[in-house]
Amino acid sequence: MRFYLVDRILEVRPGRSLRAVKNLTLGEEYLADHFPTFPVMPGVLMLQALVEAGAWLLRASDDFRHSVIVLREARGLKYGSFMEPGRQMSITVELSGQDAGSATLKGKGESDGQTTVSARLTLARYNLRDRDPALAAVDEELVRNLRGQYALLRAAPAAGGH
C-alpha cells in the first residue's frame, strides 16, 4: 500500500521552507485498524507526512533533479496530541543543510495549535540511472509524474471551497 499524505502545498520558499496540510478523514483505510473504537492517525504516518513535505521542498528547490527521495534518518522524533478524523495537520519543513546526496530538515506537524509530531530528518536523494544507466527512462517517467502531482498539490482550491 502507498499513502499520499500531503493534501495541499500552501507555500514554498525554494531552498528554505515549505508549508502544507493533511486533512484526516474517517474514510482513510488505515483508520479501520488504528484503532477501531478510537481512530487516530498512526505515528509512523505522521512522520511520513513530514518526509513527504520535505521531499516536495527538495524537489521544488532543485527543479526535480532527483527521481527518488527517501528517509535516511529521523532524530529527535516527538509525538504530541493525537490526530483524529476531522482534524487538519499543518506541516512545516525547513531546510537546515544539504550536500550532493542528502539534505537535513526540521519538520513539525500541528493541529489546533498543538504539536502532533516533530523531528529532524535526513533525506537521501538520487536517480536510478546513477546505479544503472539503463534506468534513465524510468527516472524521466518518475519525474514527469512527480511534476504532475506537484502541480495538483499547488493548485488553488476550486471555487466553492472544496
MDTraj code that builds the backbone (N, CA, C; nanometers):
import mdtraj as md
import numpy as np

residues = "MET ARG PHE TYR LEU VAL ASP ARG ILE LEU GLU VAL ARG PRO GLY ARG SER LEU ARG ALA VAL LYS ASN LEU THR LEU GLY GLU GLU TYR LEU ALA ASP HIS PHE PRO THR PHE PRO VAL MET PRO GLY VAL LEU MET LEU GLN ALA LEU VAL GLU ALA GLY ALA TRP LEU LEU ARG ALA SER ASP ASP PHE ARG HIS SER VAL ILE VAL LEU ARG GLU ALA ARG GLY LEU LYS TYR GLY SER PHE MET GLU PRO GLY ARG GLN MET SER ILE THR VAL GLU LEU SER GLY GLN ASP ALA GLY SER ALA THR LEU LYS GLY LYS GLY GLU SER ASP GLY GLN THR THR VAL SER ALA ARG LEU THR LEU ALA ARG TYR ASN LEU ARG ASP ARG ASP PRO ALA LEU ALA ALA VAL ASP GLU GLU LEU VAL ARG ASN LEU ARG GLY GLN TYR ALA LEU LEU ARG ALA ALA PRO ALA ALA GLY GLY HIS".split()
xyz = np.array([
    [0.0821, -0.1181, 0.0000],
    [0.0000, 0.0000, 0.0000],
    [0.0867, 0.1248, 0.0000],
    [0.0359, 0.2279, -0.0613],
    [0.1060, 0.3563, -0.0635],
    [0.0053, 0.4629, -0.0239],
    [0.0414, 0.5423, 0.0738],
    [-0.0441, 0.6515, 0.1161],
    [0.0207, 0.7824, 0.0744],
    [-0.0580, 0.8698, 0.0140],
    [-0.0135, 1.0067, -0.0116],
    [-0.0745, 1.0897, 0.0995],
    [0.0081, 1.1519, 0.1790],
    [-0.0410, 1.2160, 0.2999],
    [-0.0496, 1.3674, 0.2920],
    [0.0243, 1.4296, 0.2034],
    [0.0143, 1.5740, 0.1871],
    [-0.1024, 1.6021, 0.0925],
    [-0.2005, 1.6773, 0.1429],
    [-0.3190, 1.7070, 0.0627],
    [-0.3048, 1.8349, -0.0186],
    [-0.2321, 1.9324, 0.0329],
    [-0.2147, 2.0591, -0.0378],
    [-0.0863, 2.1244, 0.0098],
    [-0.0144, 2.1819, -0.0845],
    [0.1049, 2.2608, -0.0519],
    [0.0629, 2.4070, -0.0568],
    [0.0757, 2.4749, 0.0561],
    [0.0285, 2.6125, 0.0685],
    [0.1330, 2.7155, 0.0296],
    [0.2584, 2.6880, 0.0640],
    [0.3644, 2.7863, 0.0397],
    [0.4966, 2.7135, 0.0229],
    [0.5741, 2.7574, -0.0748],
    [0.7077, 2.7034, -0.0975],
    [0.8053, 2.8193, -0.1067],
    [0.9093, 2.8105, -0.0291],
    [1.0205, 2.9050, -0.0391],
    [1.1424, 2.8189, -0.0750],
    [1.1689, 2.8004, -0.2065],
    [1.2752, 2.7087, -0.2506],
    [1.4062, 2.7339, -0.1765],
    [1.4669, 2.6229, -0.1337],
    [1.5924, 2.6296, -0.0599],
    [1.5756, 2.6679, 0.0855],
    [1.4511, 2.6931, 0.1279],
    [1.4283, 2.7383, 0.2655],
    [1.3212, 2.6588, 0.3394],
    [1.1945, 2.6675, 0.2923],
    [1.0864, 2.6061, 0.3699],
    [0.9652, 2.5748, 0.2823],
    [0.8760, 2.4955, 0.3404],
    [0.7514, 2.4586, 0.2739],
    [0.6446, 2.4431, 0.3811],
    [0.5224, 2.4876, 0.3484],
    [0.4064, 2.4679, 0.4353],
    [0.3026, 2.3884, 0.3588],
    [0.2442, 2.2888, 0.4265],
    [0.1441, 2.2030, 0.3633],
    [0.0396, 2.1638, 0.4667],
    [-0.0656, 2.0959, 0.4201],
    [-0.1685, 2.0470, 0.5112],
    [-0.2046, 1.9025, 0.4790],
    [-0.2491, 1.8348, 0.5844],
    [-0.3049, 1.6995, 0.5749],
    [-0.4395, 1.7034, 0.6445],
    [-0.5462, 1.6728, 0.5699],
    [-0.6813, 1.6656, 0.6257],
    [-0.7117, 1.5193, 0.6559],
    [-0.7347, 1.4873, 0.7816],
    [-0.7605, 1.3487, 0.8190],
    [-0.9111, 1.3223, 0.8159],
    [-0.9508, 1.2262, 0.7328],
    [-1.0921, 1.1900, 0.7222],
    [-1.1121, 1.0474, 0.7708],
    [-1.2320, 1.0176, 0.8139],
    [-1.2633, 0.8833, 0.8630],
    [-1.2559, 0.7801, 0.7504],
    [-1.2601, 0.8241, 0.6260],
    [-1.2551, 0.7333, 0.5123],
    [-1.1169, 0.6760, 0.4824],
    [-1.0137, 0.7178, 0.5546],
    [-0.8789, 0.6673, 0.5274],
    [-0.8679, 0.5246, 0.5796],
    [-0.8323, 0.4331, 0.4896],
    [-0.8438, 0.2903, 0.5193],
    [-0.7625, 0.2439, 0.6395],
    [-0.6501, 0.3059, 0.6687],
    [-0.5685, 0.2607, 0.7818],
    [-0.6351, 0.2887, 0.9163],
    [-0.7347, 0.3778, 0.9193],
    [-0.8025, 0.4075, 1.0455],
    [-0.8923, 0.2937, 1.0922],
    [-0.9311, 0.2045, 1.0020],
    [-1.0165, 0.0913, 1.0400],
    [-0.9465, 0.0016, 1.1415],
    [-0.8151, -0.0063, 1.1340],
    [-0.7387, -0.0914, 1.2252],
    [-0.6654, -0.0122, 1.3327],
    [-0.6686, 0.1193, 1.3255],
    [-0.5859, 0.2005, 1.4166],
    [-0.6668, 0.3148, 1.4752],
    [-0.7449, 0.3010, 1.5617],
    [-0.7943, 0.1826, 1.6314],
    [-0.9438, 0.1784, 1.6095],
    [-1.0067, 0.0606, 1.6027],
    [-1.1482, 0.0535, 1.5674],
    [-1.2406, 0.1394, 1.6552],
    [-1.2146, 0.1473, 1.7849],
    [-1.3018, 0.2258, 1.8725],
    [-1.2475, 0.3658, 1.9008],
    [-1.1250, 0.3934, 1.8574],
    [-1.0628, 0.5245, 1.8790],
    [-0.9687, 0.5530, 1.7625],
    [-1.0266, 0.5880, 1.6444],
    [-0.9426, 0.6057, 1.5255],
    [-0.8507, 0.7276, 1.5377],
    [-0.7211, 0.7039, 1.5208],
    [-0.6212, 0.8110, 1.5199],
    [-0.5172, 0.7801, 1.4121],
    [-0.4564, 0.8838, 1.3608],
    [-0.3523, 0.8679, 1.2597],
    [-0.2306, 0.8029, 1.3247],
    [-0.1814, 0.6931, 1.2689],
    [-0.0624, 0.6287, 1.3261],
    [0.0580, 0.7239, 1.3256],
    [0.1394, 0.7142, 1.4293],
    [0.2567, 0.7996, 1.4409],
    [0.3504, 0.7880, 1.3228],
    [0.3677, 0.6675, 1.2708],
    [0.4587, 0.6491, 1.1580],
    [0.4077, 0.7240, 1.0344],
    [0.2759, 0.7372, 1.0203],
    [0.2218, 0.8119, 0.9071],
    [0.2316, 0.9625, 0.9300],
    [0.2264, 1.0071, 1.0563],
    [0.2522, 1.1485, 1.0841],
    [0.3958, 1.1823, 1.0432],
    [0.4890, 1.0928, 1.0784],
    [0.6287, 1.1114, 1.0379],
    [0.6392, 1.1115, 0.8858],
    [0.5704, 1.0201, 0.8189],
    [0.5743, 1.0136, 0.6735],
    [0.5226, 1.1420, 0.6103],
    [0.4246, 1.2076, 0.6721],
    [0.3745, 1.3352, 0.6200],
    [0.4866, 1.4399, 0.6221],
    [0.5682, 1.4402, 0.7276],
    [0.6837, 1.5313, 0.7323],
    [0.7836, 1.4975, 0.6220],
    [0.8091, 1.3680, 0.6027],
    [0.9033, 1.3234, 0.4993],
    [0.8530, 1.3663, 0.3611],
    [0.7247, 1.3456, 0.3337],
    [0.6688, 1.3859, 0.2044],
    [0.6836, 1.5353, 0.1828],
    [0.6522, 1.6146, 0.2849],
    [0.6653, 1.7598, 0.2719],
    [0.8109, 1.7977, 0.2463],
    [0.9032, 1.7328, 0.3167],
    [1.0452, 1.7587, 0.2945],
    [1.0883, 1.7226, 0.1538],
    [1.0371, 1.6111, 0.1023],
    [1.0710, 1.5696, -0.0343],
    [1.0187, 1.6713, -0.1353],
    [0.8973, 1.7244, -0.1137],
    [0.8449, 1.8264, -0.2056],
    [0.9299, 1.9526, -0.2008],
    [0.9778, 1.9900, -0.0815],
    [1.0652, 2.1068, -0.0721],
    [1.1932, 2.0842, -0.1521],
    [1.2535, 1.9666, -0.1385],
    [1.3769, 1.9391, -0.2128],
    [1.3525, 1.9381, -0.3630],
    [1.2422, 1.8791, -0.4058],
    [1.2125, 1.8775, -0.5496],
    [1.1944, 2.0191, -0.6031],
    [1.1192, 2.1006, -0.5295],
    [1.0959, 2.2379, -0.5732],
    [1.2247, 2.3194, -0.5710],
    [1.3145, 2.2868, -0.4807],
    [1.4394, 2.3623, -0.4656],
    [1.5413, 2.3297, -0.5733],
    [1.5385, 2.2063, -0.6235],
    [1.6384, 2.1686, -0.7245],
    [1.5772, 2.1313, -0.8594],
    [1.4574, 2.1858, -0.8875],
    [1.3888, 2.1651, -1.0147],
    [1.3754, 2.0170, -1.0508],
    [1.3374, 1.9361, -0.9521],
    [1.3089, 1.7942, -0.9739],
    [1.4289, 1.7198, -1.0333],
    [1.5463, 1.7518, -0.9873],
    [1.6691, 1.6907, -1.0385],
    [1.6828, 1.5433, -1.0001],
    [1.6189, 1.5023, -0.8900],
    [1.6305, 1.3633, -0.8432],
    [1.4952, 1.2929, -0.8503],
    [1.4959, 1.1702, -0.8995],
    [1.3706, 1.0951, -0.9121],
    [1.3310, 1.0256, -0.7822],
    [1.4267, 1.0027, -0.6931],
    [1.3998, 0.9296, -0.5690],
    [1.4490, 1.0108, -0.4497],
    [1.3593, 1.0309, -0.3529],
    [1.3951, 1.0957, -0.2262],
    [1.3356, 1.0093, -0.1160],
    [1.4216, 0.9626, -0.0251],
    [1.3781, 0.8712, 0.0807],
    [1.4327, 0.9156, 0.2157],
    [1.3671, 0.8703, 0.3210],
    [1.4123, 0.8975, 0.4560],
    [1.5361, 0.8145, 0.4869],
    [1.6418, 0.8807, 0.5284],
    [1.7624, 0.8115, 0.5725],
    [1.7646, 0.8021, 0.7247],
    [1.7206, 0.9112, 0.7918],
    [1.7277, 0.9124, 0.9373],
    [1.6287, 1.0141, 0.9939],
    [1.5702, 0.9787, 1.1080],
    [1.4862, 1.0710, 1.1842],
    [1.5443, 1.0801, 1.3244],
    [1.5696, 1.2015, 1.3682],
    [1.6247, 1.2235, 1.5022],
    [1.5317, 1.3148, 1.5806],
    [1.5397, 1.3021, 1.7120],
    [1.4605, 1.3880, 1.7989],
    [1.3118, 1.3790, 1.7719],
    [1.2656, 1.2623, 1.7309],
    [1.1252, 1.2426, 1.6973],
    [1.0399, 1.2524, 1.8234],
    [0.9396, 1.3412, 1.8180],
    [0.8496, 1.3596, 1.9319],
    [0.7065, 1.3646, 1.8805],
    [0.6204, 1.2959, 1.9543],
    [0.4781, 1.2987, 1.9233],
    [0.4061, 1.3773, 2.0306],
    [0.3057, 1.4517, 1.9902],
    [0.2269, 1.5308, 2.0843],
    [0.0847, 1.4812, 2.0866],
    [-0.0081, 1.5653, 2.0438],
    [-0.1501, 1.5304, 2.0500],
    [-0.1882, 1.4314, 1.9399],
    [-0.2958, 1.3584, 1.9643],
    [-0.3490, 1.2642, 1.8661],
    [-0.4094, 1.3402, 1.7485],
    [-0.4093, 1.2753, 1.6334],
    [-0.4775, 1.3269, 1.5140],
    [-0.5993, 1.2394, 1.4889],
    [-0.7168, 1.2932, 1.5201],
    [-0.8408, 1.2206, 1.4974],
    [-0.9033, 1.2671, 1.3656],
    [-0.9913, 1.1843, 1.3078],
    [-1.0619, 1.2257, 1.1862],
    [-1.1347, 1.3578, 1.2090],
    [-1.1344, 1.4409, 1.1059],
    [-1.1974, 1.5716, 1.1139],
    [-1.0986, 1.6832, 1.1463],
    [-0.9765, 1.6459, 1.1806],
    [-0.8755, 1.7470, 1.2125],
    [-0.7823, 1.7668, 1.0934],
    [-0.7187, 1.8828, 1.0912],
    [-0.6218, 1.9159, 0.9869],
    [-0.4861, 1.9356, 1.0520],
    [-0.3841, 1.8725, 0.9934],
    [-0.2475, 1.8915, 1.0405],
    [-0.1776, 1.9909, 0.9487],
    [-0.1273, 2.0973, 1.0077],
    [-0.0445, 2.1938, 0.9354],
    [0.0997, 2.1455, 0.9457],
    [0.1647, 2.1319, 0.8319],
    [0.3000, 2.0768, 0.8250],
    [0.3961, 2.1857, 0.7791],
    [0.5065, 2.1985, 0.8504],
    [0.6114, 2.2926, 0.8121],
    [0.7435, 2.2184, 0.8106],
    [0.8196, 2.2346, 0.7038],
    [0.9558, 2.1807, 0.6978],
    [1.0503, 2.2934, 0.6593],
    [1.1672, 2.2923, 0.7221],
    [1.2697, 2.3922, 0.6936],
    [1.3998, 2.3214, 0.6619],
    [1.4649, 2.3646, 0.5549],
    [1.5927, 2.3070, 0.5141],
    [1.7026, 2.3589, 0.6063],
    [1.7788, 2.2671, 0.6668],
    [1.8870, 2.3046, 0.7583],
    [2.0233, 2.2989, 0.6905],
    [2.0415, 2.2019, 0.6024],
    [2.1684, 2.1853, 0.5341],
    [2.1563, 2.0782, 0.4279],
    [2.2536, 2.0768, 0.3354],
    [2.2489, 1.9759, 0.2305],
    [2.3850, 1.9576, 0.1670],
    [2.4008, 1.8409, 0.1056],
    [2.5162, 1.8135, 0.0216],
    [2.4632, 1.7450, -0.1039],
    [2.5503, 1.6907, -0.1856],
    [2.5073, 1.6344, -0.3140],
    [2.4065, 1.5207, -0.2996],
    [2.4200, 1.4387, -0.1961],
    [2.3343, 1.3211, -0.1867],
    [2.2291, 1.3238, -0.0786],
    [2.2302, 1.4248, 0.0082],
    [2.1324, 1.4260, 0.1164],
    [2.1029, 1.5685, 0.1624],
    [1.9991, 1.5792, 0.2426],
    [1.9605, 1.7080, 0.2993],
    [1.9069, 1.6847, 0.4392],
    [1.9279, 1.7814, 0.5263],
    [1.8725, 1.7753, 0.6611],
    [1.7655, 1.8832, 0.6740],
    [1.6572, 1.8477, 0.7424],
    [1.5440, 1.9369, 0.7579],
    [1.4885, 1.9268, 0.8995],
    [1.4211, 2.0331, 0.9410],
    [1.3423, 2.0313, 1.0633],
    [1.1974, 2.0275, 1.0203],
    [1.1208, 1.9347, 1.0772],
    [0.9807, 1.9234, 1.0414],
    [0.8912, 1.9274, 1.1628],
    [0.7708, 1.9820, 1.1428],
    [0.6752, 1.9910, 1.2527],
    [0.5340, 1.9822, 1.1979],
    [0.4505, 1.9054, 1.2674],
    [0.3080, 1.8986, 1.2382],
    [0.2304, 1.9532, 1.3559],
    [0.1284, 2.0330, 1.3275],
    [0.0460, 2.0909, 1.4327],
    [-0.1009, 2.0803, 1.3942],
    [-0.1854, 2.0673, 1.4958],
    [-0.3293, 2.0679, 1.4746],
    [-0.3930, 2.1466, 1.5885],
    [-0.4748, 2.2421, 1.5519],
    [-0.5421, 2.3261, 1.6515],
    [-0.4430, 2.3855, 1.7510],
    [-0.3268, 2.4287, 1.7015],
    [-0.2280, 2.4933, 1.7858],
    [-0.1438, 2.4004, 1.8714],
    [-0.1654, 2.2705, 1.8604],
    [-0.0886, 2.1737, 1.9387],
    [0.0010, 2.0919, 1.8464],
    [0.1233, 2.0660, 1.8900],
    [0.2154, 1.9846, 1.8120],
    [0.1677, 1.8401, 1.8098],
    [0.1636, 1.7824, 1.6899],
    [0.1299, 1.6407, 1.6742],
    [0.2560, 1.5576, 1.6540],
    [0.3555, 1.6152, 1.5831],
    [0.4805, 1.5441, 1.5546],
    [0.5885, 1.6469, 1.5221],
    [0.7115, 1.6156, 1.5614],
    [0.8261, 1.6986, 1.5218],
    [0.9487, 1.6086, 1.5127],
    [1.0414, 1.6454, 1.4247],
    [1.1619, 1.5647, 1.4062],
    [1.2639, 1.6411, 1.3232],
    [1.3881, 1.5973, 1.3352],
    [1.4941, 1.6400, 1.2438],
    [1.5132, 1.5239, 1.1472],
    [1.5062, 1.5529, 1.0193],
    [1.5092, 1.4491, 0.9164],
    [1.6342, 1.4608, 0.8305],
    [1.6860, 1.3467, 0.7898],
    [1.7869, 1.3420, 0.6849],
    [1.7249, 1.2634, 0.5703],
    [1.7151, 1.3296, 0.4549],
    [1.6587, 1.2660, 0.3360],
    [1.7693, 1.2424, 0.2349],
    [1.7733, 1.1221, 0.1804],
    [1.8684, 1.0896, 0.0738],
    [1.7991, 1.1133, -0.0593],
    [1.8753, 1.1593, -0.1585],
    [1.8183, 1.1828, -0.2914],
    [1.9143, 1.1305, -0.3968],
    [1.8550, 1.0690, -0.4988],
    [1.9373, 1.0112, -0.6049],
    [1.8508, 0.9812, -0.7259],
    [1.9145, 0.9416, -0.8322],
    [1.8476, 0.8954, -0.9537],
    [1.8811, 0.7491, -0.9738],
    [1.7862, 0.6748, -1.0252],
    [1.8080, 0.5322, -1.0519],
    [1.9198, 0.5121, -1.1538],
    [1.9321, 0.6034, -1.2505],
    [2.0348, 0.5904, -1.3544],
    [2.1771, 0.5975, -1.2976],
    [2.1925, 0.6569, -1.1773],
    [2.3247, 0.6624, -1.1146],
    [2.3736, 0.5232, -1.0768],
    [2.2794, 0.4335, -1.0530],
    [2.3143, 0.2961, -1.0140],
    [2.3075, 0.2009, -1.1330],
    [2.2241, 0.2369, -1.2314],
    [2.2117, 0.1551, -1.3519],
    [2.1703, 0.2477, -1.4665],
    [2.2627, 0.2815, -1.5559],
    [2.2318, 0.3745, -1.6655],
    [2.1114, 0.3335, -1.7502],
    [2.0783, 0.2060, -1.7522],
    [1.9629, 0.1588, -1.8295],
    [1.8308, 0.2093, -1.7714],
    [1.8335, 0.2648, -1.6506],
    [1.7113, 0.3114, -1.5856],
    [1.6835, 0.4604, -1.6067],
    [1.7553, 0.5238, -1.6973],
    [1.7352, 0.6672, -1.7224],
    [1.5913, 0.6991, -1.7624],
    [1.5303, 0.6146, -1.8438],
    [1.3921, 0.6386, -1.8866],
    [1.2955, 0.6278, -1.7680],
    [1.3256, 0.5416, -1.6744],
    [1.2420, 0.5292, -1.5546],
    [1.2507, 0.6579, -1.4727],
    [1.3724, 0.7123, -1.4578],
    [1.3887, 0.8408, -1.3887],
    [1.3032, 0.9485, -1.4544],
    [1.3076, 0.9559, -1.5866],
    [1.2316, 1.0579, -1.6593],
    [1.0819, 1.0434, -1.6355],
    [1.0316, 0.9199, -1.6365],
    [0.8894, 0.8955, -1.6123],
    [0.8515, 0.9315, -1.4687],
    [0.9346, 0.8941, -1.3732],
    [0.9081, 0.9297, -1.2333],
    [0.9013, 1.0807, -1.2158],
    [0.9967, 1.1522, -1.2725],
    [0.9998, 1.2981, -1.2594],
    [0.8789, 1.3602, -1.3275],
    [0.8393, 1.3098, -1.4429],
    [0.7215, 1.3608, -1.5128],
    [0.5971, 1.3438, -1.4235],
    [0.5815, 1.2270, -1.3632],
    [0.4677, 1.2023, -1.2741],
    [0.4733, 1.2901, -1.1492],
    [0.5913, 1.3072, -1.0924],
    [0.6067, 1.3912, -0.9735],
    [0.5743, 1.5368, -1.0042],
    [0.6154, 1.5854, -1.1195],
    [0.5821, 1.7237, -1.1586],
    [0.4306, 1.7413, -1.1692],
    [0.3630, 1.6420, -1.2253],
    [0.2173, 1.6486, -1.2360],
    [0.1495, 1.6473, -1.0997],
    [0.1970, 1.5629, -1.0102],
    [0.1411, 1.5567, -0.8755],
    [0.1657, 1.6879, -0.8012],
    [0.2849, 1.7441, -0.8169],
    [0.3186, 1.8718, -0.7532],
    [0.2258, 1.9829, -0.8021],
    [0.1990, 1.9854, -0.9311],
    [0.1080, 2.0869, -0.9868],
    [-0.0308, 2.0754, -0.9239],
    [-0.0779, 1.9545, -0.9025],
    [-0.2085, 1.9349, -0.8388],
    [-0.2060, 1.9807, -0.6933],
    [-0.0995, 1.9496, -0.6218],
    [-0.0889, 1.9889, -0.4811],
    [-0.0772, 2.1391, -0.4626],
    [-0.0230, 2.2075, -0.5622],
    [-0.0047, 2.3527, -0.5554],
    [-0.1249, 2.4297, -0.6090],
    [-0.2159, 2.3611, -0.6788],
    [-0.3300, 2.4294, -0.7409],
    [-0.4202, 2.4913, -0.6347],
    [-0.4747, 2.6058, -0.6682],
    [-0.5678, 2.6743, -0.5788],
    [-0.6951, 2.5912, -0.5676],
    [-0.7591, 2.5922, -0.4503],
    [-0.8856, 2.5187, -0.4365],
    [-0.9893, 2.5718, -0.5356],
    [-1.0757, 2.4835, -0.5803],
    [-1.1816, 2.5223, -0.6742],
    [-1.2805, 2.6164, -0.6050],
    [-1.3448, 2.6993, -0.6840],
    [-1.4471, 2.7883, -0.6284],
    [-1.5525, 2.7037, -0.5596],
    [-1.5955, 2.7458, -0.4448],
    [-1.6926, 2.6683, -0.3684],
    [-1.6298, 2.6083, -0.2446],
    [-1.4951, 2.6177, -0.2315],
    [-1.4303, 2.5792, -0.1074],
    [-1.3769, 2.4393, -0.0992],
    [-1.4012, 2.3507, -0.1954],
    [-1.3507, 2.2138, -0.1855],
    [-1.2491, 2.1970, -0.2904],
])
top = md.Topology()
chain = top.add_chain()
for i, resn in enumerate(residues, 1):
    res = top.add_residue(resn, chain, resSeq=i)
    for name in ("N", "CA", "C"):
        top.add_atom(name, md.element.get_by_symbol(name[0]), res)
traj = md.Trajectory(xyz[None], top)
